[in-house]
Amino acid sequence: MEHCEPLAKVLNVDPAMLSNLDREMEIRTGKSGTLDKIYKDNCAEMDKTLSLLDTGDRSANHVRGILRSAILTNEKELLKYLPSVEGKNEFEKAVNLSKKVARVERGFFLKKNRGEEILKKHQPEHLLEYLKTGNIDDVLSKHDVAEVFSVLRFIESEEWMHETFDVAYSAFTKDDFEERNIEVKVLGPEWHEIALKFVAKKHHNVSHLKEFGVIFLNPIQENIPGSFLRDFSLFMHYYHEIEFYSKLFRRNADSPDFAEKLKSLLRGDVPEIYKSEPGEWLVVQRYLWKINPQDPRLFLPRVNPESMHWARGEKDITEYSEPTKIFNLRLWHNLDWVGGIYDGGRDEIVSFDLEDNAMSLVSFMEGKNESFNYHQREAMWTKIFEEYVGGDKEMEKILIENFDKAVVKF
């Protein structure tokens, strides 16, 4: 296994663990040479990308620099294309473009009148005070319930949110859900102050409500190079994340503990499993590195559904933009999992992922000069898992079947 060591460096794991994993997976799946293929494909994608960018310098700083420059160029092209899209302003145009780009299906979501019932039983006092009214019916006559739920987390106390969530969501059954399309909403000017709080905390202006099948955009202009493409990519990711969780809601619909499973999914619970047996993979639905870079689970075989959502979202963007003459993001196609070591093997990991590089560009423009690779690292693990199981569709099927166990056993 000559390629285990360089792959292990990119993944930040023990090469012996990776070699043993490949041996066990070959026994269980009958597939040989998987890690060799991943290594060769990874090198080929990096070489192809750097050749397209006309660079002979392969130092880490230079490679990061030209990838950031490519993000900057692509964002300018996207912004130049945007005026041709229908919409009153840049935010509405971005929403309408995202609807054209996203390839997602209808979903299984909480009925909106159930949301209205929650608000009537558990009146959000801070929200009512903000809107200068004492009547929740008055609020709901003027605002869609999804809008109201979108702003609650930034105006109500954590105690109110936790208590309301725990009580209200505990009674839900499949009859409280229905089939409908994913929605995208641009929050209106009345929510401007709350939108500012959101962007200040999250450092981006888009988020979502999985249970309602809603993506919402806070119309706050950031004006930092890289931020528009970063947030548009996040937009596309949310379409696929919402679609995936809808499938989980539907799968659990007839379960006697549907409500508890629903709450666990919405909380993003990650079981505290710190070791794995041969042939076992953890299912981790969060980016643990952001919380603790030394989390023991980061050194175990794992598959992250987040990476699957990102891969699908970025695929939508790159394949949609290919035929247009104004902007073309084809350069970033299939690079979500790609990354390597530069500067003579000094463990300088460079991510080729679109989102990592957009985030790095924003950081650079803000004078922080941080380089990100946590999306790429998780995506490489997920790519390895996908290769073992036989592709994207089979991977999703296995994840849905094993999601509540948090472990896939071969």
C-alpha positions as CSV (number, residue, x, y, z in Angstrom):
1,M,0.0,0.0,0.0
2,E,2.5,2.6,-1.2
3,H,-0.1,5.3,-1.3
4,C,-1.5,4.9,2.2
5,E,1.1,7.3,3.7
6,P,0.5,10.3,1.5
7,L,-3.3,9.8,1.8
8,A,-3.0,9.4,5.6
9,K,-1.2,12.8,5.7
10,V,-4.0,14.5,3.9
11,L,-6.5,12.8,6.2
12,N,-4.4,13.4,9.3
13,V,-4.6,9.8,10.4
14,D,-2.3,6.9,11.1
15,P,-1.2,5.2,7.8
16,A,-1.4,1.8,9.5
17,M,-5.0,2.4,10.3
18,L,-5.8,3.4,6.7
19,S,-3.9,0.3,5.4
20,N,-5.8,-2.0,7.8
21,L,-9.1,-0.3,6.8
22,D,-8.5,-1.0,3.1
23,R,-7.6,-4.6,3.8
24,E,-10.8,-5.1,5.8
25,M,-13.0,-3.3,3.2
26,E,-11.5,-5.5,0.4
27,I,-12.6,-8.6,2.3
28,R,-16.1,-7.2,3.0
29,T,-16.8,-5.6,-0.4
30,G,-14.6,-7.6,-2.8
31,K,-13.1,-4.3,-4.1
32,S,-9.3,-4.0,-4.4
33,G,-7.1,-1.1,-5.1
34,T,-9.6,1.5,-3.9
35,L,-7.1,3.7,-2.0
36,D,-4.6,3.5,-4.9
37,K,-7.3,4.7,-7.2
38,I,-8.2,7.5,-4.9
39,Y,-4.6,8.6,-4.6
40,K,-4.0,8.5,-8.4
41,D,-7.3,10.3,-9.1
42,N,-6.5,13.0,-6.5
43,C,-3.1,13.6,-8.0
44,A,-4.6,13.7,-11.5
45,E,-7.2,16.3,-10.5
46,M,-4.7,18.5,-8.8
47,D,-2.3,18.4,-11.9
48,K,-5.2,19.1,-14.3
49,T,-6.4,22.0,-12.3
50,L,-3.0,23.6,-11.9
51,S,-2.3,23.1,-15.6
52,L,-5.5,24.9,-16.5
53,L,-4.4,27.8,-14.3
54,D,-1.0,27.9,-16.1
55,T,1.3,27.6,-13.1
56,G,4.6,25.8,-12.8
57,D,5.2,26.9,-9.2
58,R,4.0,24.2,-6.9
59,S,4.7,25.9,-3.5
60,A,1.8,25.8,-1.0
61,N,1.5,29.6,-0.8
62,H,1.5,30.0,-4.6
63,V,-1.1,27.2,-5.1
64,R,-3.4,28.7,-2.5
65,G,-2.9,32.1,-4.1
66,I,-3.9,31.0,-7.6
67,L,-6.9,29.1,-6.2
68,R,-8.0,32.2,-4.4
69,S,-7.5,34.2,-7.6
70,A,-9.7,31.7,-9.5
71,I,-12.5,32.2,-6.9
72,L,-12.2,35.9,-7.3
73,T,-12.4,35.7,-11.1
74,N,-15.3,33.2,-11.1
75,E,-17.2,35.4,-8.6
76,K,-16.8,38.5,-10.8
77,E,-18.1,36.4,-13.8
78,L,-21.1,35.2,-11.7
79,L,-21.9,38.8,-10.6
80,K,-21.7,40.0,-14.2
81,Y,-24.1,37.2,-15.2
82,L,-26.6,38.0,-12.4
83,P,-28.3,41.1,-13.9
84,S,-29.7,38.8,-16.7
85,V,-31.6,36.8,-14.1
86,E,-35.1,37.9,-13.1
87,G,-35.5,39.7,-9.8
88,K,-35.8,43.2,-8.2
89,N,-32.4,43.1,-6.6
90,E,-29.2,41.0,-6.2
91,F,-30.8,38.9,-3.5
92,E,-33.9,38.0,-5.5
93,K,-31.8,37.3,-8.5
94,A,-29.6,35.0,-6.6
95,V,-32.6,33.1,-5.3
96,N,-34.1,32.8,-8.7
97,L,-30.8,31.6,-10.1
98,S,-30.5,29.0,-7.3
99,K,-33.9,27.6,-8.2
100,K,-32.8,27.1,-11.8
101,V,-29.5,25.5,-10.8
102,A,-30.7,23.1,-8.0
103,R,-31.7,19.6,-9.0
104,V,-33.8,18.5,-6.1
105,E,-37.2,16.8,-5.6
106,R,-40.2,17.6,-3.5
107,G,-39.9,16.8,0.2
108,F,-41.8,15.7,3.3
109,F,-42.1,18.7,5.6
110,L,-43.9,20.0,8.6
111,K,-47.3,21.6,7.8
112,K,-47.1,25.3,8.2
113,N,-50.3,25.4,10.3
114,R,-48.5,23.3,12.9
115,G,-45.9,26.1,13.1
116,E,-48.7,28.6,13.6
117,E,-50.1,26.4,16.4
118,I,-46.7,26.4,18.1
119,L,-46.5,30.2,18.1
120,K,-50.0,30.6,19.5
121,K,-49.4,28.1,22.4
122,H,-45.8,29.4,23.1
123,Q,-46.0,33.1,22.3
124,P,-42.6,34.6,21.5
125,E,-42.6,37.7,23.7
126,H,-39.4,39.2,22.4
127,L,-40.6,38.9,18.8
128,L,-43.9,40.5,19.7
129,E,-42.0,43.3,21.5
130,Y,-39.7,43.8,18.4
131,L,-42.7,44.1,16.1
132,K,-44.5,46.3,18.7
133,T,-47.6,44.2,19.0
134,G,-49.1,41.9,21.6
135,N,-51.0,39.7,19.2
136,I,-49.4,36.7,17.5
137,D,-52.4,36.5,15.1
138,D,-51.6,40.0,13.9
139,V,-48.0,38.8,13.2
140,L,-49.2,35.7,11.3
141,S,-51.6,37.8,9.2
142,K,-48.7,39.8,7.8
143,H,-45.8,37.3,7.8
144,D,-45.4,33.7,6.6
145,V,-44.8,31.3,9.5
146,A,-41.5,30.2,8.0
147,E,-40.3,33.8,8.1
148,V,-41.2,34.0,11.7
149,F,-39.5,30.8,12.6
150,S,-36.4,32.0,10.7
151,V,-35.9,34.9,13.0
152,L,-36.8,33.3,16.3
153,R,-33.4,32.0,17.0
154,F,-31.9,35.4,16.9
155,I,-34.5,37.2,19.0
156,E,-35.8,34.8,21.6
157,S,-33.8,33.4,24.5
158,E,-32.1,30.0,24.3
159,E,-34.3,28.9,27.3
160,W,-37.5,29.8,25.3
161,M,-36.2,28.1,22.2
162,H,-35.2,24.8,24.0
163,E,-38.4,24.6,26.0
164,T,-40.6,25.4,23.1
165,F,-38.8,22.9,20.8
166,D,-38.8,20.1,23.4
167,V,-42.5,20.5,24.2
168,A,-44.0,21.3,20.8
169,Y,-42.0,18.9,18.7
170,S,-42.6,15.9,21.1
171,A,-46.2,15.5,19.9
172,F,-45.6,15.4,16.2
173,T,-46.6,12.4,14.1
174,K,-46.4,11.7,10.3
175,D,-49.9,13.3,10.0
176,D,-48.3,16.7,10.8
177,F,-46.2,16.4,7.7
178,E,-47.0,16.8,4.0
179,E,-45.4,16.6,0.6
180,R,-44.4,20.0,-0.9
181,N,-41.6,21.8,-2.7
182,I,-38.5,23.3,-1.1
183,E,-39.0,27.0,-0.6
184,V,-36.6,29.9,-0.6
185,K,-37.4,33.2,1.1
186,V,-35.7,36.6,1.2
187,L,-36.5,38.2,4.5
188,G,-38.1,41.6,4.3
189,P,-36.8,45.0,5.5
190,E,-38.7,44.7,8.8
191,W,-36.3,42.0,9.8
192,H,-33.2,44.1,9.0
193,E,-32.0,44.4,12.6
194,I,-32.3,40.7,13.2
195,A,-30.6,39.9,9.9
196,L,-27.6,42.0,11.0
197,K,-27.4,39.9,14.2
198,F,-27.5,36.7,12.1
199,V,-24.7,37.7,9.8
200,A,-22.6,39.0,12.7
201,K,-22.9,35.6,14.4
202,K,-22.8,33.2,11.4
203,H,-20.5,35.2,9.0
204,H,-22.8,34.4,6.1
205,N,-26.3,35.5,5.2
206,V,-28.1,32.3,4.4
207,S,-29.6,29.6,6.6
208,H,-32.4,27.0,6.6
209,L,-35.2,25.3,8.4
210,K,-35.0,21.5,7.7
211,E,-38.4,20.6,9.1
212,F,-40.2,23.3,7.1
213,G,-38.2,22.7,3.9
214,V,-37.2,26.4,3.8
215,I,-34.0,28.2,2.9
216,F,-34.0,31.8,4.0
217,L,-31.7,34.7,2.9
218,N,-30.9,37.7,5.0
219,P,-30.6,40.6,2.6
220,I,-27.4,42.0,4.1
221,Q,-24.7,43.1,1.6
222,E,-21.3,41.9,2.8
223,N,-19.2,43.4,0.0
224,I,-16.2,41.2,0.8
225,P,-14.6,39.5,-2.3
226,G,-15.4,35.8,-2.1
227,S,-18.5,36.2,0.1
228,F,-21.1,36.1,-2.7
229,L,-19.8,32.8,-4.2
230,R,-19.2,31.4,-0.8
231,D,-22.8,32.0,0.2
232,F,-24.3,31.0,-3.1
233,S,-22.5,27.6,-2.8
234,L,-23.9,27.3,0.7
235,F,-27.3,28.0,-0.8
236,M,-26.9,25.1,-3.2
237,H,-25.7,22.9,-0.3
238,Y,-28.8,23.6,1.7
239,Y,-31.1,22.4,-1.1
240,H,-29.6,19.0,-0.9
241,E,-29.3,18.9,2.9
242,I,-33.0,19.7,3.2
243,E,-33.9,17.0,0.6
244,F,-31.8,14.4,2.4
245,Y,-33.3,15.1,5.8
246,S,-36.8,15.0,4.2
247,K,-36.0,11.4,3.2
248,L,-35.0,10.7,6.8
249,F,-38.3,12.2,8.0
250,R,-40.2,10.0,5.6
251,R,-38.3,6.9,6.5
252,N,-39.1,7.4,10.2
253,A,-42.7,8.4,9.6
254,D,-44.2,5.1,10.9
255,S,-41.8,4.7,13.8
256,P,-43.4,4.8,17.2
257,D,-40.7,7.2,18.4
258,F,-41.0,9.4,15.3
259,A,-41.0,12.6,17.4
260,E,-37.8,11.7,19.3
261,K,-36.1,10.8,16.1
262,L,-37.2,14.0,14.5
263,K,-35.8,16.1,17.4
264,S,-32.5,14.2,17.2
265,L,-32.2,14.9,13.5
266,L,-32.9,18.6,14.0
267,R,-30.5,18.9,16.9
268,G,-27.8,17.3,14.7
269,D,-26.9,14.7,17.4
270,V,-23.6,13.0,17.0
271,P,-23.3,9.9,19.3
272,E,-20.1,9.8,21.4
273,I,-18.5,6.8,19.8
274,Y,-14.8,7.0,20.1
275,K,-13.6,3.7,18.6
276,S,-14.6,1.5,15.7
277,E,-14.3,-2.2,15.0
278,P,-12.8,-3.5,11.7
279,G,-15.2,-2.8,8.8
280,E,-17.1,-0.1,10.8
281,W,-17.6,3.5,9.7
282,L,-19.0,6.3,11.9
283,V,-21.8,8.4,10.5
284,V,-21.0,12.0,11.6
285,Q,-23.5,14.7,10.6
286,R,-21.3,17.7,11.8
287,Y,-17.9,19.2,11.1
288,L,-16.3,18.1,14.3
289,W,-13.1,19.9,13.5
290,K,-14.8,23.3,13.9
291,I,-15.6,22.4,17.5
292,N,-12.5,20.5,18.5
293,P,-9.6,19.7,16.0
294,Q,-8.5,17.0,18.3
295,D,-11.8,15.2,18.6
296,P,-10.9,11.4,18.7
297,R,-13.6,10.7,16.1
298,L,-11.6,12.7,13.5
299,F,-9.0,9.9,13.5
300,L,-11.5,7.1,12.7
301,P,-13.1,5.9,9.5
302,R,-16.2,8.0,8.9
303,V,-18.6,9.3,6.3
304,N,-20.1,12.7,6.6
305,P,-23.5,13.4,4.9
306,E,-22.5,17.1,4.9
307,S,-19.9,16.2,2.3
308,M,-22.5,14.5,0.2
309,H,-24.7,17.6,0.2
310,W,-21.7,19.9,-0.7
311,A,-20.7,17.6,-3.5
312,R,-24.2,17.6,-5.0
313,G,-24.5,21.4,-4.6
314,E,-21.2,22.1,-6.2
315,K,-22.0,19.6,-9.0
316,D,-25.2,21.5,-9.7
317,I,-23.2,24.8,-9.9
318,T,-20.4,23.5,-12.1
319,E,-22.6,21.6,-14.5
320,Y,-25.1,24.4,-14.9
321,S,-22.5,27.0,-15.6
322,E,-20.6,25.0,-18.2
323,P,-22.7,25.9,-21.2
324,T,-22.9,29.6,-20.4
325,K,-20.6,32.1,-22.1
326,I,-20.6,34.7,-19.3
327,F,-19.4,32.6,-16.4
328,N,-18.1,29.1,-16.0
329,L,-17.3,27.3,-12.8
330,R,-16.4,24.1,-14.5
331,L,-12.9,24.4,-13.1
332,W,-14.2,23.3,-9.6
333,H,-16.1,20.3,-10.9
334,N,-15.3,17.2,-8.8
335,L,-12.7,19.0,-6.7
336,D,-14.7,19.0,-3.4
337,W,-12.6,16.0,-2.1
338,V,-9.3,16.9,-3.7
339,G,-6.3,18.2,-1.8
340,G,-2.6,17.5,-1.3
341,I,0.7,18.3,0.3
342,Y,3.1,20.9,-1.1
343,D,6.4,22.5,-0.1
344,G,8.4,19.4,-0.1
345,G,6.2,17.3,2.1
346,R,6.1,19.7,5.1
347,D,2.5,18.7,5.7
348,E,1.2,21.8,4.0
349,I,-2.3,20.6,3.0
350,V,-3.9,22.6,0.3
351,S,-7.6,22.1,-0.4
352,F,-9.0,22.4,-4.0
353,D,-12.6,22.5,-2.8
354,L,-14.6,25.5,-4.0
355,E,-16.1,26.4,-0.5
356,D,-12.8,26.0,1.3
357,N,-11.2,28.4,-1.2
358,A,-14.0,30.9,-1.1
359,M,-13.8,31.0,2.6
360,S,-10.0,31.4,2.4
361,L,-10.4,34.3,0.0
362,V,-12.8,36.1,2.4
363,S,-10.3,35.5,5.2
364,F,-7.5,36.8,3.1
365,M,-9.5,39.9,2.1
366,E,-10.2,40.6,5.8
367,G,-6.5,40.4,6.6
368,K,-6.8,37.2,8.6
369,N,-5.2,35.0,5.9
370,E,-6.6,31.7,7.2
371,S,-6.6,28.7,4.9
372,F,-9.4,26.2,5.3
373,N,-9.4,22.5,4.3
374,Y,-11.9,20.9,6.7
375,H,-14.6,20.6,3.9
376,Q,-12.0,18.8,1.7
377,R,-10.8,16.4,4.4
378,E,-14.3,15.3,5.3
379,A,-15.1,15.0,1.6
380,M,-12.1,12.8,0.9
381,W,-13.3,10.4,3.7
382,T,-16.8,10.4,2.1
383,K,-15.3,9.9,-1.4
384,I,-13.4,6.8,-0.1
385,F,-16.6,5.4,1.4
386,E,-18.5,6.1,-1.8
387,E,-15.9,4.2,-3.8
388,Y,-16.2,1.2,-1.5
389,V,-20.0,1.1,-1.7
390,G,-20.4,1.7,-5.4
391,G,-21.4,5.3,-6.0
392,D,-23.4,8.3,-4.8
393,K,-26.9,6.7,-4.9
394,E,-25.8,3.6,-3.1
395,M,-24.0,5.7,-0.5
396,E,-27.2,7.7,0.2
397,K,-29.2,4.5,0.5
398,I,-26.8,3.1,3.1
399,L,-26.7,6.3,5.0
400,I,-30.5,6.6,5.3
401,E,-30.7,3.0,6.4
402,N,-28.0,3.4,9.1
403,F,-28.4,7.0,10.1
404,D,-30.1,6.4,13.5
405,K,-27.4,3.9,14.4
406,A,-24.6,6.4,13.6
407,V,-22.5,3.5,12.4
408,V,-22.3,1.6,9.1
409,K,-21.1,-2.0,9.6
410,F,-19.8,-4.1,6.7
